[in-house]
Amino acid sequence: MPLIIIPILLILMPVIEIAVFIYVGQAIGVWKVIALVILSAILGAVLLRYQSLSVLKKINRDIRQGQTPEVGLVDGVLIVIGAILLIIPGFVTDVIGLLLMIPFIRGGIRHFVRSRVKFTTFRTGGPRGGGPRRGSREDGVVDLSPEDFERREPRDPPVGHIERKD
């Protein structure tokens, strides 16, 4: 998508919203339009709160299961964008915001984004990380820096150690 579309949308969206406000205002009346704008802002705030909590729970569950939370992250971003569009006064932005709240629509957008963006994940060590510890390699060799290593003489011979007498 060329970057020129962003300034064009920033200019056209208010013009489109004003035209829709005038059309809807003539059809249903000014006070009903004002009530719809206020209700959509309240709906956006409520949806932002409850939908974002469910997305955070999903992200947490994915992380605990050792999975990448990319679905939850993309859904979270789309829900926040949808809620902001609902809070912004305007019928066109409200329709777009409501569409972003529908899981099926978010799935289509997520598929579109996934086909164009490469997700990279890392695993860190630790009790839940599942990956190798810091400084370890796949072949079992531990790579330490000099300040991490100290040579000591053993106090007792290891168990099962047989000393050779020549």
FENUR-V112256 format. One line per field, one symbol per residue. ss: DSSP state (2 for helix, 1 for strand, 0 for the rest). phi: phi as a letter, one per 30 degrees, with the letter a starting at -180 (. if undefined). psi: psi as a letter, one per 30 degrees, with the letter a starting at -180 (. if undefined). Layout:
# FENUR-V112256
ss->???
phi->???
psi->???
This chain:
# FENUR-V112256
ss->0002222222222222222222222222022222222222222222222222222222222222000002222222222222222220002222222222002222222222222200000000000000000001000001000222000000000000000000
phi->.dddddddddddedddddddeddddddcjdddddddddddddeddddedddddddddddddddddicddddddddddddddddddddddkddddddddddddeddddddddddddcbcccbbccdkdcdicddeicbddidcccdeddbbdbdddbdddidcdccc
psi->kkffeeeeefeeeeeeeeeeeeeeeeefleeeeeeeeeeeeeeeeeeeeeeeeeeeeeeeeeeegglkheeeeeeeeeeeeeeeeeekkkeeeeeeeeeffkeeeeeeeeeeeeffkkkkllklllefefallkfllegfkkjlleffkkkkkkelklkgkkkkk.
